[in-house]
Amino acid sequence: MLQAGLQTTSYHHIDDTGARVDGVNHYFSTLCNPYYSSFFTHRRKNHDTVAGLLAFLEESPESQTEGEATKQKQLGDYVPILICDDAPQFHNQTEHRGLCWVHEERHFKKLNPFFEAHQKLVDDFRSEIWDYYDRLKAYAAAPTEKLKRELSADFDELFSRTTGYDELDRRIALTLQKKRELLLVLDFPDVPLDNNEAERALREYVIKRKISNGTRTDDGTKAWEIFLSLLDTCRKNEVSFYDYLCDRISKSYEMPSLASLVLARARDGPD
């Protein structure tokens, strides 16, 4: 199912959240797009962990030639474009990285000025961010070279501004440094402008974590990963999770595999 999902789009979302395994802190992450979701549990969330996320998909050593056997594939070998937040473990993983506008705007939302005049500056600037975001969405639906140039220039103008409120001005300058990642849509109009797909995928796990407070064994952890992957992929492909489990457990195999459904839905395009 994961291998099928990796073939469906050039971009994939990634995100992670805290987890507990046998009382020890771990991290639970998702790699997904509109057609599938896969989940993974790790002891740490660092650059090497993310880079080796899909190492288990490598061919068996018997099928590798001498010289290939010691080279482990990285996430970037499977995923050309990663859509994510600005967490450091996601940096320099793939050829292209798109940042989430919703996450970026939250930095401005968190500003808490004392003076009313400064609060108005923040509110007005946030409104301009969302106006610009709407223009990016319109571009993604109907891209043109002229509009691409205009949006690039307007980004520079918007995020080079000085308002007189130091905290806001520092935040604006930090966003300007992320221009390439925030404007990836100008070069790839099909990539999303947010990472909501991954956040929605993790929601089911967060609910289960609140109820169960994590897993106790490696088998239990793997079961959570598999069942949540099946559950969310079934949802995305309008398949009854209960019926699919019954079909597979009973070995009747009357329902097509999720891998084939993922590929077929991707060929038909989004609804």
ABEGO torsion letter per residue (X at the ends): XAAAAAAABABBBBBBBBBBBGGBBBBBBBBBBAABBBBBBBABBBAAAAAAAAAAABBBAAABBBGAAABBBBAAAABABBBBBABAAABGABABBBBBAAAAAAAAAABBBABAAAAAAAAAAAAAAAAAAAAAAAAAABBBAAAAAAAAAAAAAAAABBAGBAAAAAAAAAAAAAAAAAAAAAABAABBABAAAAAAAAAAAAAAAAAAGEBABAAAAAAAAAAAAAAAAAAAAGBBAAAAAAAAAAGAGABBBAAAAAAAAAAAEBX
